[in-house]
Amino acid sequence: MSGVSGEGKGRGGGDETGTGFTAEERGDTVGRTRRNLVRILIPVLILAGIGGTVIASHGAPAALTGFVNGLLGSPSGTPGPSAVSPATTPATDASGTAGASDTTSAAPAPSPTSTSADQQWLDLIAANAATTVPSTTFSPYPVDPSAETQSRLVLSQDTRWSLLARGLPVIGMETTGIVLPGAAPTTLDDLIAAGMATRVDATTVLVTKTVFVSKGAVLKLDAPGQTIRLLSHAGEFMPIVVWGGELDITGSDGAPVTITSWDPERAAPDVDVSDGRAYVRVNEGRVAVDHLDASDLGFWSGETGGFALTGAGSFGSTGTIAHSRFSGQHIGVYVNASTDVTLSDSVVRDSDDEGVAIGATSQRIAITGTTVENSGGHGIAVGTGVGDVTVDAATLTGNGGYGLRFDGSPRASGDNVAGFSAENSKVLTVNGSTLEGNRSGGVSVIATSNVTVSGNSVTEKTVGISLRDSQGEVTGNTVQVTGGNGIVFDGALTSARAEGNTISGNGPSAIAQTNGADDVQLASNTDSGWAVQWELLLWIEAHPLALLWALLLVIPVTGIAFVFYRRRRQRRIRELVESATIAVAKAEKERYELERNGGVTPATAGAPAASPAAVVTAAAVVVAQATRDAVGESPEEIRRRLGTSARWPGAPGAPGATSIPARAERPGAATTQPAHTSVAPGAADDRAGHTGSGSATNFGRFSSVEELAVASVLDAGKPIDRVATALRVPVGSVAGWVAKARRLRAEQENGGRD
């Protein structure tokens, strides 16, 4: 049989396994080309999906859109200030109003009547910047034109105020009103009389010039019920700047002083910050504000963010802000390098960035009874270098970051050129406040000493209260967190005490100690209302699109698993078919040789004696028929390989045709075969047991699963359980088939003896 199996490789395009069977007989109905295509296509699709996700997340679609628009000749937008010609020189005696206007790459020198003061400053900055470019052959660093315009406007503003504070003339002097020290404070009526403002009606005043309050001067806006509009539209804006002086704003309950930006073209507040917007700033001065309603002020930075108190070094601003409201600002209230500042009983809402931002070196800042809500960033953001901050009875809700974030990290880790301190921040007190619905969490404290967080009500997602590398106590708080950690102590530098807190909700931990935060004392905390939830589930809830992408990737991966499973099952079936086929063919061959040695076969008892050559040919035909079932070769091919020219005995028209037993009936088979058949050379073998190439499973010469199972067990000696597993048939069914086949074979053997 080994010789026959080896020869079978010549038909059907070869054999992958070396067993002598065709792909169809092994059960491979898909085809090699299609299989290889699937093997290549699935990994390519997976890699393409992953690559597409990464590319899309890095802005490739926008870049592609810009490239296509460039090919089609679409406009790319108005050139920003960076496109100003280096030859453009601002006029030093220009007049106009403070602000920004559109520029072009071929703009002429600024005209005293057509270009604002700030635009002239921008032209000067752009010209100086252009002279530093080493060569026009280098591609410029990509910068958002709007961002560049706003940042340069901030620089021009600072430069102007510094020069004015020194009594030096600047571009746009004609549009700048300077408030000088006097015997009495300067009032709103004084601004109108000096031509710096225009009264629109009995309760409305439009400020048409920049108001600069010099050192020692006082601007007193004691005007309950009055609305002060700061001119602010395309190309120009008029801020109020106090540089070393004092700003007093006084309204009354129900009749606050209103300060807002104003765009005369829209007859509404200015909402476009791309070219700057009016603001109020007090630098190295004093402020006293009561019942102020400020809205739609500020752009880009903290100093120009809306309502700002700033300083430099040891000279900072100071003062109080009470019973006021700040809405729609870039930053609601900004405090930097200032001391002894109090914000009380006020409301800060709908800021583009932080609601209240406290910058470097500020000390003794108190926020009491104040509501900060719906800010784009943190409700209250405290930066590095700030110390002694108190937040008492505040309400921080619906902000885009934390309700309160305090970063007390040292500004430097050692000696540095700026001379920054290597100490961390100290003293933070958060007491009796309500924090709810802030996107990142309630309270986050980083690298700060002397921290006290007590008596607060915190209702958040992700995290309620977090101390990282900080030292202090968290006591008496009511914390409810959905899908996160209640109280978190993080970092090896953390040393804290948590006592008397009530924590409820669900998430990984009610009180979590992570990254080496071992020095934490826990006492009398109640977490009976806490349900533990896996962190992986929380991550999936927070990133629903990630789950979608994972499912999209799981589908092809699962498909690959099914492909390998199917191949494994096909291999098992092939092994059964091959072993059973070989065993049956071997039995038929032995039966034939036995009958030949007896001199005559039962099928030819009454026929004329065949010649020796015919007998040899008949034996070859029996072997060839068995081989045909196993490897798919036609009898004619086998006859040629055997080297005989005699016709097949039994073939129609063959001289001395002799009926040769075809395939002996296998006892116990599900279907019976004819005892004899006449086969003509080259005739198609359509006997039972050969299924079409389009069938789902090809069992070779076996006409049914039962026949294959019986032959595998009785003829090939395979275990019943292995056969049942390969064919996906219950073990009991296979055992029943085998028992029935054994009975039939026993009956046939007994009948043969009789």
C-alpha positions in Angstrom: 0.0 0.0 0.0 2.9 2.4 0.5 3.8 2.2 -3.1 0.2 3.0 -4.1 0.0 6.0 -1.7 3.2 7.5 -3.0 2.0 7.3 -6.6 -1.1 9.1 -5.7 0.7 12.4 -5.5 0.7 12.7 -9.3 -3.0 13.4 -9.5 -4.9 16.5 -8.4 -1.9 18.8 -8.3 0.1 17.1 -5.6 -0.4 16.2 -2.0 0.5 18.4 1.0 0.6 15.7 3.6 2.4 13.0 1.7 -0.4 10.5 2.5 -1.5 10.0 -1.1 -5.0 11.6 -0.8 -6.4 14.5 -2.7 -7.5 17.7 -1.0 -11.1 16.8 -1.6 -10.7 13.4 0.0 -9.0 14.9 3.0 -12.0 17.3 3.5 -10.3 20.5 2.3 -13.2 21.9 0.3 -12.0 25.5 0.5 -9.0 25.3 -1.7 -5.4 26.3 -1.2 -5.6 29.6 -2.9 -8.6 30.8 -1.0 -7.1 29.6 2.3 -3.9 31.5 1.7 -5.8 34.6 0.8 -7.8 34.4 4.0 -4.7 33.9 6.0 -3.1 37.0 4.5 -6.3 39.2 4.4 -7.3 38.8 8.1 -4.0 40.0 9.6 -3.9 42.8 7.0 -7.3 44.0 8.0 -6.5 43.9 11.7 -3.2 45.9 11.2 -5.1 48.3 8.9 -7.7 48.9 11.6 -5.1 49.5 14.3 -3.1 51.8 12.0 -6.1 53.7 10.9 -7.1 54.3 14.5 -3.6 55.6 15.4 -3.4 57.8 12.3 -6.9 59.3 12.9 -6.0 60.1 16.5 -2.9 62.1 15.3 -4.9 64.4 13.0 -4.1 62.7 9.7 -7.7 63.3 8.3 -7.3 67.1 8.8 -3.9 67.1 7.2 -5.2 65.1 4.2 -8.1 67.5 3.9 -5.7 70.5 3.8 -3.6 68.7 1.2 -6.6 68.1 -1.0 -7.8 71.6 -0.6 -4.3 72.8 -1.6 -4.5 70.7 -4.7 -7.9 72.1 -5.5 -6.9 75.7 -4.9 -9.1 76.2 -1.8 -8.3 79.2 0.3 -6.0 78.5 3.3 -7.3 81.3 5.5 -6.2 84.8 6.3 -2.4 85.2 6.8 -1.5 85.8 10.5 0.9 88.3 11.9 3.8 86.0 11.1 3.3 86.8 7.5 4.0 90.5 7.9 6.8 91.7 5.7 10.1 92.5 7.5 10.2 95.7 5.6 7.0 97.0 7.3 7.9 99.7 9.9 5.3 101.0 12.3 5.0 104.7 12.6 6.1 106.1 15.9 3.6 108.9 16.0 0.5 106.8 15.0 -2.8 107.5 16.6 -5.6 105.1 17.0 -7.2 102.8 19.5 -5.7 99.9 21.4 -6.5 96.6 19.7 -5.6 94.4 16.8 -6.5 94.6 13.1 -6.1 92.3 10.1 -2.7 92.2 8.5 -1.5 91.1 5.1 1.9 90.0 3.9 2.3 93.1 1.8 0.9 95.7 4.2 2.3 99.2 4.0 3.6 101.1 6.9 0.8 101.7 9.5 -1.3 104.8 8.9 -2.0 107.1 11.8 -5.7 107.0 10.9 -6.2 103.3 9.9 -4.1 101.1 12.2 -4.7 100.6 15.9 -2.0 101.0 18.5 -1.8 97.3 19.4 -1.6 96.5 15.7 1.4 98.7 15.4 3.0 96.9 18.3 2.2 93.6 16.6 3.9 94.8 13.4 6.9 95.8 15.3 7.2 92.5 17.1 6.7 90.6 13.8 9.3 92.7 12.1 11.8 92.0 14.9 11.0 88.3 14.9 11.4 88.1 11.1 14.9 89.5 11.3 15.9 86.5 13.4 15.0 84.0 10.7 18.3 82.6 9.3 17.0 81.6 5.9 13.8 81.6 4.0 14.6 78.1 2.7 13.7 76.6 6.1 10.1 75.6 6.8 8.6 77.6 9.7 7.5 75.9 12.9 3.8 75.3 12.7 1.9 77.8 14.8 -1.8 78.5 15.0 -2.2 82.0 13.6 -4.9 82.9 16.2 -2.8 81.7 19.1 0.2 83.6 17.8 -1.9 86.8 17.4 -3.2 86.5 21.0 0.2 85.8 22.5 1.7 88.7 20.8 -1.1 90.9 21.9 -0.4 90.0 25.5 3.3 90.9 25.0 2.4 94.2 23.4 0.0 95.0 26.3 2.7 94.3 29.0 5.2 96.4 27.1 2.8 99.4 26.8 1.9 99.4 30.5 5.5 99.1 31.6 6.5 102.1 29.5 3.4 104.1 30.6 4.2 103.4 34.2 7.7 105.0 33.7 6.1 108.1 32.1 7.4 107.2 28.6 5.3 107.8 25.5 4.1 104.8 23.6 2.3 104.0 20.3 -1.4 105.0 20.6 -1.0 107.7 23.3 -3.9 109.6 21.7 -6.3 106.7 22.5 -5.0 106.1 26.0 -6.5 108.0 28.9 -4.2 108.3 31.9 -5.6 108.7 35.4 -3.1 110.7 37.5 -2.9 111.0 41.3 -5.0 113.8 42.6 -6.7 115.3 45.7 -9.8 113.3 45.0 -10.5 109.9 43.3 -11.4 109.9 39.6 -15.0 108.9 39.0 -17.1 107.7 36.1 -18.3 111.2 35.4 -14.7 112.3 35.2 -13.9 109.7 32.5 -16.8 111.0 30.5 -15.7 114.6 30.9 -12.2 113.7 29.8 -13.5 112.2 26.6 -12.5 108.7 27.7 -16.1 107.5 27.8 -19.4 108.4 26.3 -22.8 108.2 28.0 -25.2 106.2 25.9 -28.2 106.6 28.2 -29.0 107.2 31.8 -27.6 103.9 32.9 -25.1 103.0 30.2 -21.6 104.3 29.5 -19.3 103.2 26.6 -15.6 103.5 27.3 -13.9 104.4 24.1 -10.3 104.8 25.2 -7.9 102.6 27.3 -8.1 103.7 30.9 -4.6 103.6 32.6 -4.6 104.3 36.3 -1.0 105.3 37.3 0.8 104.8 40.6 -0.9 106.6 43.5 -4.1 107.4 41.5 -7.5 106.1 42.5 -10.3 105.2 40.1 -13.6 105.1 42.0 -16.6 103.6 40.1 -19.3 104.2 42.7 -22.1 103.7 40.3 -24.9 101.3 41.4 -27.1 100.2 38.5 -24.7 101.6 35.9 -23.5 99.5 32.9 -20.0 100.2 31.8 -19.2 98.9 28.3 -15.6 98.5 27.2 -15.3 99.0 23.5 -14.1 95.6 22.1 -14.5 94.5 18.5 -12.5 93.5 15.4 -9.2 95.3 15.6 -9.4 97.2 18.9 -10.3 96.8 22.5 -10.2 99.1 25.5 -9.1 97.6 28.9 -9.0 99.2 32.3 -5.5 98.9 33.7 -4.5 99.9 37.2 -0.6 100.0 37.6 0.3 100.8 41.1 -2.9 102.6 41.8 -6.3 101.7 43.4 -9.6 100.5 41.9 -12.8 100.9 43.8 -16.0 99.5 42.4 -19.2 99.8 44.4 -22.7 98.8 43.6 -25.5 97.7 45.8 -27.7 94.7 46.4 -30.0 94.4 43.4 -28.2 97.2 41.5 -24.6 96.1 40.9 -22.1 97.9 38.7 -21.9 96.0 35.4 -18.7 95.9 33.3 -18.7 94.0 30.0 -17.1 94.1 26.6 -19.0 95.6 23.8 -19.1 95.1 20.0 -21.0 98.0 18.4 -21.3 96.1 15.1 -23.2 93.3 16.8 -24.7 95.5 19.5 -23.8 92.8 22.0 -20.8 91.7 24.1 -17.7 90.6 22.3 -17.5 86.8 22.1 -14.6 86.6 19.6 -11.3 86.4 21.5 -9.1 85.6 18.4 -8.2 89.3 18.1 -8.2 90.1 21.8 -10.9 91.4 24.1 -11.2 94.0 26.8 -10.3 93.2 30.3 -9.7 94.6 33.8 -6.3 94.3 35.5 -4.8 95.6 38.7 -1.0 95.3 39.0 0.9 96.1 42.2 -2.2 98.0 43.3 -5.2 97.7 45.6 -8.7 96.7 44.8 -12.0 97.0 46.7 -14.9 95.6 44.8 -18.5 95.2 46.1 -21.5 94.2 44.0 -19.8 94.0 40.6 -21.3 92.0 37.7 -18.5 91.4 35.2 -19.1 89.4 32.0 -17.5 88.5 28.7 -14.0 89.9 29.4 -10.5 88.7 28.7 -8.5 86.5 26.4 -5.5 84.2 26.2 -3.5 84.6 29.5 -4.2 85.1 33.2 -3.1 88.7 33.1 -5.5 89.5 30.4 -8.0 86.8 31.4 -10.9 88.9 32.6 -10.5 90.3 36.1 -6.9 90.0 37.2 -4.8 90.9 40.3 -1.1 90.7 39.5 2.3 91.7 40.9 6.0 91.3 40.5 8.4 90.0 43.2 7.5 91.4 46.6 5.2 94.0 45.1 1.9 92.4 44.6 -1.7 93.4 44.6 -4.1 93.2 47.5 -7.7 93.7 48.3 -11.2 92.3 48.5 -13.9 91.2 46.1 -17.3 90.6 47.6 -20.9 90.0 46.5 -19.9 89.9 42.9 -20.5 87.8 39.8 -18.2 86.9 37.0 -19.6 85.1 34.0 -18.4 84.2 30.5 -14.8 85.3 31.2 -11.7 83.6 29.8 -10.6 83.2 33.4 -13.2 84.3 36.0 -10.7 85.7 38.6 -6.9 85.6 38.3 -4.6 86.2 41.3 -0.8 86.1 40.8 2.1 87.2 43.0 -0.4 88.9 45.3 -1.1 88.8 49.0 -4.0 89.1 51.4 -6.7 88.8 48.7 -10.2 87.8 49.7 -13.0 86.6 47.4 -16.2 86.2 49.3 -19.9 85.6 48.7 -19.5 85.7 45.0 -20.3 83.6 41.9 -18.0 82.6 39.1 -19.5 80.7 36.3 -19.1 79.7 32.7 -15.4 80.6 32.4 -13.6 79.3 29.3 -10.7 78.1 31.4 -10.3 78.1 35.2 -12.9 79.7 37.3 -10.5 81.0 39.9 -6.7 80.7 39.2 -4.1 81.5 41.8 -0.6 81.8 40.5 3.0 81.7 41.7 4.2 83.3 45.0 0.7 84.4 46.1 0.2 84.2 49.8 -2.8 84.4 52.2 -5.6 83.9 49.7 -9.1 83.3 51.1 -12.1 82.1 49.1 -15.2 82.0 51.3 -18.9 81.5 50.5 -18.2 81.6 46.8 -19.7 79.4 44.1 -17.6 78.4 41.1 -19.5 76.4 38.5 -19.3 75.2 34.9 -15.7 76.3 34.2 -13.9 74.8 31.3 -11.0 73.9 33.5 -10.7 73.4 37.3 -13.1 75.3 39.5 -10.2 76.6 41.7 -6.7 76.0 40.4 -3.7 76.8 42.6 -0.3 76.7 41.1 3.2 76.1 42.4 4.8 78.5 44.9 1.5 79.5 46.5 1.0 79.3 50.3 -1.7 79.7 52.9 -4.9 79.2 51.0 -8.3 78.9 52.6 -11.4 77.6 50.9 -14.3 77.9 53.3 -18.1 77.2 52.7 -17.5 77.2 48.9 -19.6 75.5 46.3 -17.6 74.0 43.4 -19.8 72.2 40.9 -19.9 71.1 37.2 -16.3 72.2 36.4 -14.3 70.6 33.6 -11.4 69.6 35.8 -11.3 69.1 39.6 -13.4 71.2 41.9 -10.2 72.2 43.6 -6.7 71.4 42.5 -3.7 72.5 44.5 -0.2 71.8 43.1 2.3 72.6 45.8 5.3 71.1 44.0 8.6 72.9 44.4 9.3 75.3 41.6 12.9 73.9 41.4 14.7 70.8 42.6 18.0 72.6 43.2 20.0 75.6 42.2 18.5 77.2 39.0 19.1 80.3 36.9 15.7 81.8 37.8 16.3 81.6 41.5 13.1 79.7 42.3 12.7 78.2 45.7 13.1 74.4 46.2 10.5 74.3 48.9 7.0 72.9 48.5 3.8 74.9 49.3 2.4 74.9 52.8 -1.0 75.5 54.4 -4.2 74.6 52.6 -7.5 74.5 54.4 -10.7 73.3 52.7 -13.6 73.4 55.1 -17.4 73.1 55.0 -17.5 73.2 51.2 -19.7 71.3 48.7 -18.1 69.7 45.6 -20.2 67.9 43.1 -20.2 66.9 39.5 -16.7 68.0 38.6 -15.3 66.0 35.7 -12.0 65.0 37.2 -13.0 64.7 40.8 -13.4 66.7 44.0 -10.2 67.8 45.7 -6.7 67.0 44.4 -3.7 68.1 46.5 -0.1 67.5 45.3 3.1 67.9 47.3 1.7 70.3 49.9 2.3 70.3 53.7 -0.1 71.3 56.5 -3.2 70.2 54.6 -6.6 70.2 56.3 -9.7 68.9 54.5 -12.6 68.7 56.9 -16.4 68.8 57.0 -16.9 68.8 53.3 -19.6 67.2 51.2 -18.1 65.6 48.1 -20.2 63.9 45.4 -18.1 63.0 42.4 -17.1 60.4 39.9 -13.5 59.0 39.6 -12.2 60.4 42.9 -13.6 62.3 45.9 -10.5 63.5 47.8 -6.9 62.8 46.7 -3.6 63.6 48.5 -0.4 62.8 46.6 3.0 63.2 48.3 1.3 65.6 50.8 1.0 65.8 54.6 -2.1 66.6 56.5 -5.5 65.3 57.7 -8.8 64.4 56.1 -11.5 64.4 58.7 -15.3 64.4 59.0 -16.0 64.5 55.3 -19.0 62.9 53.6 -17.8 61.4 50.3 -19.9 59.7 47.7 -18.2 58.5 44.5 -19.7 56.6 41.6 -17.2 54.6 39.7 -14.0 55.5 41.4 -12.2 55.8 44.7 -13.5 57.6 47.7 -10.4 58.9 49.3 -6.9 58.3 47.8 -3.5 58.6 49.5 -0.8 58.3 46.9 3.0 58.5 46.9 5.7 57.5 49.3 6.0 61.1 50.7 2.4 61.1 51.9 1.9 61.2 55.6 -1.8 61.7 56.7 -4.6 60.9 59.0 -8.1 60.0 57.9 -10.7 60.0 60.6 -14.5 60.2 60.9 -15.2 60.2 57.2 -18.3 58.6 55.7 -17.7 57.0 52.3 -20.3 55.5 50.0 -20.6 54.6 46.3 -18.8 52.0 44.2 -15.4 51.5 42.8 -12.1 49.8 43.5 -11.6 51.2 47.0 -13.4 53.4 49.6 -10.0 54.5 50.9 -7.0 53.7 48.7 -3.3 53.8 49.5 -1.2 53.5 46.4 2.4 53.9 45.3 4.0 53.5 48.7 1.6 55.6 50.8 2.0 53.6 53.9 2.2 56.3 56.5 -1.6 56.8 56.8 -3.6 56.5 60.0 -7.2 55.3 59.6 -9.7 55.7 62.4 -13.5 55.6 62.7 -14.2 55.8 59.0 -17.5 54.4 57.8 -17.6 52.6 54.4 -20.6 50.3 54.9 -22.2 52.0 51.9 -19.4 51.1 49.5 -19.6 48.4 46.8 -16.3 47.2 45.3 -16.2 47.3 41.5 -13.3 46.3 39.3 -11.1 49.0 37.9 -11.3 47.4 34.4 -15.1 47.9 34.3 -14.7 51.5 35.3 -12.2 52.1 32.6 -14.5 50.5 30.0 -17.4 52.8 31.2 -15.1 55.8 30.9 -13.9 54.8 27.4 -16.9 53.4 25.6 -15.3 53.8 22.1 -12.4 51.6 23.3 -14.8 48.8 23.9 -16.3 49.3 20.4 -12.8 49.1 18.8 -12.0 46.1 20.9 -15.1 44.3 19.6 -14.2 45.2 16.1 -10.8 43.6 16.6 -12.2 40.6 18.5 -14.3 39.6 15.5 -11.4 38.9 13.1 -9.3 37.4 15.9 -12.2 35.1 16.8 -12.5 34.3 13.1 -8.8 33.2 13.1 -9.5 30.9 16.0 -12.4 29.3 14.2 -10.2 28.8 11.1 -7.6 27.0 13.2 -10.3 25.0 14.9 -11.8 24.0 11.6 -8.4 23.0 10.2 -7.8 20.9 13.3 -11.2 19.1 13.0 -10.6 18.5 9.2 -7.2 17.1 10.1 -8.8 14.6 12.5 -11.4 13.6 10.0 -8.7 13.2 7.3 -6.7 10.9 9.7 -9.8 8.8 10.3 -10.7 8.6 6.6 -7.1 7.8 5.6 -6.6 5.1 8.3 -10.0 3.6 7.7 -9.5 3.6 3.9 -6.1 2.0 4.1 -7.4 -0.6 6.5 -10.3 -1.5 4.3 -8.2 -1.6 1.1 -5.7 -3.8 2.9 -8.5 -6.2 3.9 -9.8 -6.3 0.4 -6.4 -7.0 -1.0 -5.8 -9.8 1.4 -9.2 -11.3 0.7 -8.5 -11.2 -3.0 -5.1 -12.9 -2.6 -6.7 -15.6 -0.5 -9.3 -16.3 -3.1 -6.7 -16.2 -5.9 -4.6 -18.8 -4.1 -7.7 -21.0 -3.9 -7.7 -21.0 -7.7 -11.2 -19.6 -8.3 -13.3 -16.7 -7.0 -16.9 -17.2 -5.9 -18.0 -14.6 -8.4 -16.5 -16.5 -11.4 -17.3 -20.1 -10.5 -19.2 -20.8 -13.7 -17.1 -18.7 -16.1 -14.3 -19.9 -18.4 -10.9 -20.1 -16.8 -8.9 -16.9 -17.1 -5.4 -16.8 -18.4 -2.5 -16.0 -16.0 -2.2 -12.6 -17.4 -5.9 -11.9 -16.8 -5.5 -13.1 -13.2 -2.6 -10.8 -12.7 -4.6 -8.0 -14.3 -7.6 -8.8 -12.1 -5.5 -8.6 -9.0 -4.1 -5.2 -10.1 -7.7 -4.0 -10.8 -8.8 -4.8 -7.2 -5.8 -3.0 -5.8 -6.4 -0.1 -8.2 -10.0 0.1 -7.2 -9.1 0.4 -3.5 -6.4 2.9 -4.4 -8.9 4.9 -6.6 -11.1 5.3 -3.5 -8.1 6.4 -1.4 -6.2 8.8 -3.7 -8.5 9.5 -6.6 -6.6 7.9 -9.5 -8.5 6.5 -12.4 -8.2 2.8 -13.1 -6.7 3.6 -16.5 -3.9 5.5 -14.8 -3.2 2.7 -12.5 -3.3 0.2 -15.4 -0.6 2.2 -17.2 1.5 2.4 -14.1 1.3 -1.4 -13.7 2.7 -1.8 -17.2 0.0 -4.0 -18.8 -1.7 -3.5 -22.0 -4.5 -6.0 -21.4 -8.0 -4.6 -21.2 -9.8 -4.8 -17.9 -11.6 -8.0 -17.5 -15.3 -7.3 -17.3 -15.1 -4.1 -19.3 -17.8 -3.8 -22.0 -16.5 -5.2 -25.3 -13.3 -6.6 -23.8 -12.4 -10.1 -25.2 -12.8 -12.6 -22.5 -14.3 -10.1 -20.2 -14.5 -11.5 -16.7 -16.7 -10.1 -13.9 -14.3 -9.0 -11.1 -15.5 -8.4 -7.6 -15.5 -4.7 -7.1 -15.5 -3.5 -3.5 -16.5 -6.3 -1.1 -19.4 -5.4 1.0 -18.3 -4.4 4.4 -20.3 -6.1 7.1 -22.1 -3.7 9.3 -22.0 -0.8 6.8 -24.9 1.6 6.8 -25.4 1.0 3.0 -24.7 -2.1 1.0 -22.7 -2.2 -2.2 -23.3 -4.5 -5.3 -21.3 -7.7 -5.1 -20.0 -7.3 -8.6 -19.5 -4.5 -11.1 -18.1 -4.1 -14.5 -15.8 -1.2 -14.9 -14.7 0.1 -18.3 -11.4 1.8 -18.8 -11.6 5.6 -17.9 -15.2 5.3 -16.7 -16.2 7.7 -13.9 -16.4 6.1 -10.5 -19.8 7.1 -9.3 -20.3 4.5 -6.6 -21.8 5.3 -3.3 -19.3 6.8 -0.9 -18.0 9.5 -3.3 -19.7 12.8 -2.7 -19.5 15.9 -4.9 -16.8 18.5 -4.5 -19.4 21.0 -3.2 -20.4 18.9 -0.3 -19.7 20.2 3.2 -17.7 17.1 4.3 -16.1 14.5 2.1 -15.6 11.1 3.7 -13.9 9.6 0.6 -15.2 6.1 -0.1 -17.5 6.0 2.9 -21.1 6.9 2.2 -22.0 8.0 5.7 -20.7 9.1 9.1 -21.8 5.7 10.5 -19.8 3.8 7.9 -16.7 5.9 8.5 -17.0 5.5 12.3 -17.5 1.7 12.1 -14.5 1.3 9.7 -12.3 3.6 11.9 -13.0 1.5 15.0 -13.2 -2.1 13.7 -10.8 -1.9 10.7 -8.4 0.9 11.7 -8.4 0.2 15.5 -9.2 3.8 16.6 -10.7 4.3 20.1 -14.4 5.0 20.2 -14.1 8.2 22.1 -11.5 9.7 19.7 -13.6 8.8 16.7 -16.7 10.4 18.4 -14.8 13.6 19.2 -13.4 13.9 15.6 -16.8 13.4 14.0 -18.6 15.4 16.7 -21.0 12.5 17.4 -22.0 11.3 20.8 -19.9 8.5 22.2 -23.0 6.4 22.8 -24.0 6.7 19.1 -20.6 5.5 17.9 -20.6 2.6 20.4 -24.1 1.6 19.2 -23.0 1.6 15.6 -19.9 -0.5 16.4 -21.9 -3.0 18.4 -24.4 -3.4 15.5 -21.6 -3.8 13.0 -20.0 -6.5 15.1 -23.2 -8.4 15.3 -23.7 -8.3 11.5 -20.1 -9.4 10.9 -20.5 -12.3 13.3 -23.7 -13.4 11.6 -22.1 -13.2 8.1 -19.1 -15.2 9.3 -21.4 -17.8 10.8 -23.5 -17.9 7.6 -20.3 -18.4 5.6 -19.3 -21.5 7.7 -22.8 -23.0 7.1 
